[in-house]
């Protein structure tokens, strides 16, 4: 990373508080200022009985899908509290950050999309084709709400799918006033949004004046689906980057070099 590449640029990092440090540090190391404004607050479920129930019969599943690093953080410790990960159980991750979290916990055999890091990308893998999953038990560890595409398609392909909620998601606890004040001062040069849920909270929560400023602010997103949703919502200044912190930071630096 070239020192000073982002000098004078303020970038809003909207990831959950627990996942924002790495990208913020990279922005600061490149000379920029990272304004932390989590659009999602992540909290564990109060009752882990569903996770514990799966742990007792983990050997019966053919595939365990983790939809995010949060799913790993809030489900895997409970799953492995009294047993090891079954050697025959195939793990799957929607994105590289999730796969890295699994690997850090010792689950290294993991399916991962090659390009599109979302449910569509995972479902496109040959290992999840109908002839592979039909008749198999699949468990999906996820947050509350969210898309049902992965569940629906796997069931259509003949799999028996169980969904386990291991964390809750909610919008910004303190409202949007700090973000809108920074926009009003003209102090924002870009905003990073790394999930469609976060984008929904942003678009529904800001005032009309801030929404207008958002139209003029480069929006950096690491996934094709988020870019598609942003366009559907009427946003035009969208920069799709590579995945995870490294991809986002590379996209920020490349964009800044082009626009200096």
N, C-alpha and C positions, 0 to 999 in steps of 0.2 A: 504494500500500500504506500503510495507516494505521500510523504508528509505534506500537509497543507493543502491537499486537493480540495477539501471541503471548507477551506477557510472562509469565514464570514457567512456561512450557510447554517440556518437553523432548520433542523429536520425533526418533525414530530414522530415519535415512536409510540405506536398505539397498542403494542402487544401487552398481554397480561403482565402485571408487575414482576412476577417470578421469572418471566422469560425475556425481559427487555434488556438485561444488563449487557449481554454480549454484543448486540447490535449497537447499543448506546456507546459502549466502549470503543467500538470500531469507528463510529462517526467522530467521536472526540479525538481519537488517534489520528484521524485524517484531517484534523483542524477545524471540524465543524462543531456545532452545538446541538446536542440531543435533548429535545424537550419531551420528557416522559409524560404521556397522557393515556393511560390504559383505557381502552374502550370496552374491555371485558374484565370483569372481576371473577376469578375462579376460586371456588370453595369446595371442599370435599363433601360428599354426602355424609349425613350423620349416622346412617345405618349401612354397614358394610356386609350385612348378612347375605346379600345376593352374590357378592364377590366370594365370600367364604364358601357358599354353596357350590359355586363353580370349582373352587380349589379342591374340594373333596372328590370331584369326578373329572378332574382335568384330563386324565388319561383317555376319557371317552370322546374327546373332541379331536377332529382332524385339523382344524384351523382356528386360530385365535387372532382376531383383528384388533389392532389398537389404532384409533382414529387420530390421535394427537399425542404429543409429549405429556400432556396432562393425564391422558388415559393411562399411560405407563406409570407416571408418578403416583397416581391415586389407586391404581388397581394392582400393579405388579408386586409391591411389598406385601400386600395382604395375600396374594396368591402364593407367594414363595415363603411365607412366614414359617410354615411347618413342612415344606416339601420342596424338592427341586423341580425345575421345569422339565416336563417329560421329553425324552429324546426324540420321540416320534411326533410330537406336536409341532406343526408348522405355524410359526408366527407370521403376521403380515402387518405392514405399516403403510399408511397413506402417503407419508412424506419422509424425506431423509432425516429430519429432526427427530421424528418418532423412532425411526430405525436406529439412530445413534443412541437414543435414550434406552432402547431395548438392549443394544450391544453393551452399553455401560453397566447394565444390570446382569450381564452374562447370557442374554438370549441373542445369539449371534446368527442363527439360521433364520433369515427373515426375508419374506417376499416384499418387493418394493417396485413401484412403477419406474420405468426408465425415463419417462419424460413428464407426462401430465400427472402432477401429484395431488390427486383428488380421488373421489370414489370412481369416477369414470376411468381414470388411469389404472386403478387397482383391478377393476372388473375386466379390463382389456387383457390382463395377463393370462397366458394359456393355462396356468395352474388353477385359475378360477373359472375355466370353461365348464359348461354343463356336464360334460363327460367326466370331469375330474371331481366336481363337488356333489353331484347327484347322490343322494343317500347318505351324505356325510353330515356330521354335526359341526356347526360353526358357532363360535361365540364372538360377539363384538363388544368391546369395552369402549365406552363413549361418555359424553356429557349429556345432560338432559336436553330434550328437544333435538334440533338439528334435522338433517335430511334423512329420509328413509330409503334413498335409492339403493344403497348397498344391501340393506336387508331385503328389499322387495325383489331385486334382481337375483340375488342368491337363492331366495325361495323359489322364484320362477325357474331357476336352473335345477331345482330338486333338492337343495340343501335344507337341513333343519337348522334354523337360525335362532339363537337366543341373544338378546340385547341386555347388557348390564350397564346401568348408569352408575358411574363412580365419581362424578363431580357435577357441580352446578355452575351455570354461567349467568351473569347478570350484567347490566349496563354500568356506566360510570357512577360511582357512589356519590360524587360531589358535583354532578351536573357538568355542563359544558362552558361555564363562565370563564375559567382560566384559558381554555383554548380560543374562545371567541375574543377575549381581550388581546391575546397575542396576534390574532388575525387583524384586529382593528388597528393595532400598532404597525402593521405591515411587517411583522417580524418572522413570518413563516415562509420558508423557501421550498418545502416539500413535506409530504405526509406519507408515512408508511402504514399500510393496512394489510394485515396478513391473514384475515379470515373474512368470509362473507357475513358472518354474524356481526363482527365488529363494524363492517361497512354499513350494515343495516342500522346499528345503533347510532353511528355517526350521522347518517342521512336523516334519520327520524328525530334526532335529538337537538340538532343545531337550529338556530333561528334562521329566518329567510335571508337576513343580511349575511350571516356566516355561510349559508348555502351558496350564495352568489360568489363569495370569496373562494369557496371550495372549487367552484368551476374554474377559477384562474390559478389554482394551486396544483402543481404536479403531484399525482397520486402514484406511489410506487407499490406494486403488488407482486407477490412471488408466485402466483398461480394463475393459470389461464381462466379458471372459472370465476375468480374474483374480478378479473379484468372484464369478462363478459357481463357480469352483473353490474359493474360500475357503468358500462356503456348503456345497458338497459335502463339504468336509473338516470341517464342523461348526462353523465360526466364524460368529458372529452380529453382532458389532459392526463392520460393514463400511460404509465411506463411499466410494462411487465418485465420483471427481472428474473434471475435465476432463483432457485429455492434456498431457504434457510438464511442465516445471517450472511454467509459469504456471498450468496447470490444477490441479496438485497444491497449489500455494501458495494459490490461491483457495479450494480446498476446505478446507484447513487453517484458514484465517482465518474462513471462513464457519461452519464447525463450532464453532470456539472462541467466536465471537460468540453463537451460539445457546445454548451451554452455560455461558456465564459467569453 
